[in-house]
Amino acid sequence: MRIVIARCTVDYAGRLSAHLPEAKRLLMVKADGSVSIHADDRAYKPLNWMSPPCALKESAGDEDGQTLWTVTNKAGERLVITILEVEHDSSHDLGIDPGLQKDGVEAHLQELLAEQIETLGLGWTLVRREYPTAIGPVDIMARDAAGAHVAVEIKRRGEIDGVEQLTRYLDLLNRDPLLAP
């Protein structure tokens, strides 16, 4: 993982366009290729990001001392980070993550649903629990009676964070031709 603290601007062009004005931010480049831009006031949520698979190209900017990071994905979306001043830049090998160990209600419900997947619908079959993706494991991957893949995410409470997490999974999974509807 590469961690950079820098004064920068960020421009996104893709399904929409977005601009982050000049400010000091945390830039994270993970081993899976994802890039995220964070501020100090938003808990864990990035201001902007590019999910894998994507490519990061570093080049000289228009002015002396500037560096441009251009991040692109297969859909042609672009994230351009103009780095004006670097305060910190370090890389770290975090190794293989053992994964999240769940306990209590969510883990128990996941186990029960996996054992009795037809509770979710007649003809449903379990593909796998903790289905791995580039942005984290989906609690349950199943197929419905028609053979379509269904991602199931189990949460103790229905809150916006869970909806956003499932949306990120669906965006990623729908780009996979083997899983997309």
C-alpha positions in Angstrom: 0.0 0.0 0.0 1.2 3.5 -0.9 0.2 6.3 1.4 0.7 9.9 0.3 -0.3 13.1 2.1 -0.3 15.9 -0.4 -1.8 19.3 -1.3 -3.7 18.4 -4.5 -6.7 18.9 -6.8 -8.8 16.1 -8.1 -10.9 15.9 -11.3 -13.1 12.9 -12.2 -14.6 12.3 -15.7 -16.8 9.4 -16.3 -20.5 8.7 -15.7 -20.5 12.3 -14.4 -17.9 14.9 -13.7 -16.6 16.1 -10.3 -13.9 18.4 -9.0 -12.2 18.6 -5.6 -10.5 22.0 -5.2 -7.0 22.4 -3.8 -6.6 21.0 -0.3 -4.3 18.7 1.8 -5.5 15.1 1.4 -4.6 11.5 2.0 -4.1 9.5 -1.2 -4.1 5.7 -0.9 -3.0 3.3 -3.6 -3.7 -0.3 -2.6 -2.0 -3.4 -3.9 -5.2 -4.4 -5.8 -4.7 -1.2 -7.9 -7.5 0.9 -6.3 -6.9 4.5 -5.6 -8.8 6.6 -3.0 -8.7 10.2 -1.9 -9.6 11.0 1.7 -10.1 14.1 3.8 -9.8 14.3 7.6 -13.5 14.9 8.3 -15.3 12.0 6.6 -14.6 8.9 8.8 -13.6 6.1 6.4 -15.4 7.3 3.3 -13.3 8.6 0.5 -14.1 11.8 -1.3 -13.4 10.1 -4.6 -12.0 6.7 -5.7 -11.3 4.4 -8.5 -12.0 0.7 -8.0 -9.9 -2.0 -9.6 -9.1 -3.0 -12.2 -7.5 0.4 -13.1 -4.2 1.8 -14.1 -2.2 4.6 -12.5 0.2 6.7 -14.6 2.4 9.3 -13.0 3.7 12.2 -15.1 5.0 15.7 -14.8 2.4 18.5 -14.5 2.1 21.8 -16.3 4.0 23.7 -13.7 7.4 23.1 -12.1 7.1 20.6 -9.2 3.6 19.4 -10.1 3.0 15.7 -10.6 -0.1 14.3 -12.3 -1.6 11.0 -11.4 -4.0 9.8 -14.1 -6.0 6.8 -13.0 -8.2 5.1 -15.7 -10.4 2.0 -15.7 -11.7 -0.2 -18.5 -14.9 1.8 -18.8 -12.8 4.9 -19.8 -13.5 6.7 -16.5 -10.6 9.0 -15.5 -9.4 10.4 -12.2 -6.8 13.1 -12.5 -4.9 14.0 -9.3 -2.7 17.1 -9.6 -0.2 16.9 -6.8 1.1 20.4 -5.9 3.1 19.5 -2.8 4.0 16.2 -1.1 4.1 16.1 2.7 4.5 12.4 3.1 5.0 9.4 0.7 5.6 5.9 1.9 4.9 2.4 0.7 4.2 -0.6 2.9 3.7 -4.3 2.2 0.7 -5.4 4.4 0.9 -9.0 3.3 -2.1 -11.3 2.9 -5.1 -10.2 4.9 -6.7 -13.0 6.9 -10.2 -11.5 6.4 -12.8 -10.2 8.8 -13.8 -12.6 11.5 -17.5 -12.0 12.2 -19.3 -13.0 15.3 -22.7 -12.6 16.8 -25.9 -11.9 14.8 -24.4 -11.3 11.3 -22.2 -14.3 11.3 -24.9 -16.6 12.6 -27.5 -15.3 10.1 -24.9 -15.7 7.3 -24.3 -19.3 8.3 -28.1 -20.1 8.6 -28.9 -18.5 5.2 -26.0 -20.4 3.5 -27.3 -23.7 4.9 -30.9 -22.9 3.9 -30.4 -20.7 0.8 -33.9 -21.6 -0.5 -35.3 -19.4 2.3 -34.4 -16.5 -0.1 -36.3 -18.1 -3.0 -37.3 -21.4 -4.5 -34.7 -22.9 -6.7 -31.9 -20.7 -5.3 -28.4 -22.3 -4.9 -25.4 -21.3 -2.9 -22.3 -20.4 -4.8 -20.2 -19.5 -1.8 -20.0 -17.7 1.5 -17.5 -14.8 1.8 -17.3 -14.6 -2.0 -14.0 -12.7 -2.7 -14.0 -9.5 -4.7 -11.3 -6.8 -5.2 -13.1 -4.6 -2.7 -13.8 -7.2 0.0 -15.9 -10.3 0.4 -19.6 -10.5 -0.3 -21.3 -12.3 2.6 -23.2 -14.8 0.3 -23.1 -15.3 -3.5 -26.0 -17.3 -4.7 -27.9 -18.1 -8.0 -31.6 -17.6 -8.3 -33.9 -20.1 -10.0 -33.2 -18.5 -13.4 -29.4 -18.9 -12.8 -28.7 -15.2 -12.3 -26.1 -14.4 -9.7 -27.3 -12.7 -6.5 -25.1 -10.9 -4.0 -26.4 -11.0 -0.4 -24.9 -8.7 2.2 -26.1 -9.2 5.8 -26.3 -6.2 8.2 -27.4 -6.0 11.8 -29.2 -2.7 11.0 -30.3 -1.3 7.6 -28.3 1.9 7.3 -26.9 3.9 4.4 -23.4 2.5 4.9 -24.7 -1.0 4.1 -26.5 0.2 1.0 -23.4 2.0 -0.2 -21.3 -1.2 0.4 -23.8 -3.3 -1.6 -23.8 -0.7 -4.4 -20.0 -0.9 -4.6 -20.2 -4.7 -4.8 -22.9 -4.6 -7.5 -21.0 -2.0 -9.6 -17.9 -4.3 -9.4 -19.7 -7.5 -10.0 -21.8 -6.1 -12.9 -18.6 -5.4 -14.8 -17.7 -9.1 -14.7 -19.1 -10.7 -17.8 -19.5 -14.0 -16.0 -21.6 -12.5 -13.2 -23.4 -9.6 -14.9 -27.2 -10.1 -15.6 
